[in-house]
């Protein structure tokens, strides 16, 4: 797992797996429409049931569908944010848990990137069937969700199902991502050493990157790179420092959202043995994204050493969308939605309002 999700779930695995009593969410039969809706339902996909919590203004003509980070994360870390709750006043927000993630249930082995992308398609079809085919669906992918959204958008006629894509620090090509991490680490790390900043930390990072430039020949090298650079953004003085009370977030969202408690723990472990991230590492969508034409907003941290801004530049250059924009957050790393909310969320609202 990469970035924010990794830090959250690493600290709570023990809590989850020791729990024995699931809190069961109820599936409603009547489809409600209101300015303050909150319902949970499940969509069958292969041998699993994918959890969707629909919140907010279902009278709106727009549905924002979250494609969360991970793999093995959940939509909880987005749904707890005050800014997302504000968006719920104007739009319907569908918080979706991917296969082997969050509180989705059922078969938790064998899923690969294409399987998850097909699950995303089923979620969108279900949302339109439940709430109306005229609803505009906008993907909001964060981190790992970027590769899932890319796989979905580059397959068949899937683009016809959505009206826009917001991609926040999400990769479309893991090998490109690794190469750019190495280049960025050498460049920025050398500048920091020249300033006398964190020399003992940067020196081994630069040494590894120089020895593996370009990176990476194996998935294991890629994982090592992520371990070295996962928190490198906090070595930069200008990057906003953020803290997460992970236990409180996880526990409160489980209770508030009536989420099966044990499912998340089993899903986390399933991802570790399933190798879905390794499958993602083997895929290359750089050429395929040229077929993407939906409106695109990229929200990116300047000092994101997990998915560097050069990845955003590649996506921006290759997609053929008539409406596309990159918002580069100068004081952020991989968590711009927390580090520079005063820039991040207004940019998203403006994009949504214009669709």
Secondary structure, DSSP 8 states (H G I E B T S, - for coil): --HHHHHHHHTTHHHHHT--------B-SS----SSEEEEEEEEETTEEEEEEEEE-TTSSEEEEEE-STTT--SHHHHT-HHHHHHTTTSEEEEE--TTSTT-EE--SS--HHHHHHHHHHHHHHHHHHH-TT-EEEEEEETTHHHHHHHHHTSTTGGGG-SEEEEES--SBHHHHHHHHHHHHHHHHHHHHHTTSSHHHHHHHHHHHHHTSS--SSHHHHHHHHHHHTTGGGGSTTS------HHHHHHHHHHHTT--HHHHHHHHHHHHHH-HHHHHHT-B-TTGGGG--S-EEEEEETT-SSS-HHHHHHHHHH---SSEEEEEETT-SS-HHHHSHHHHHHHHHHHHHH-
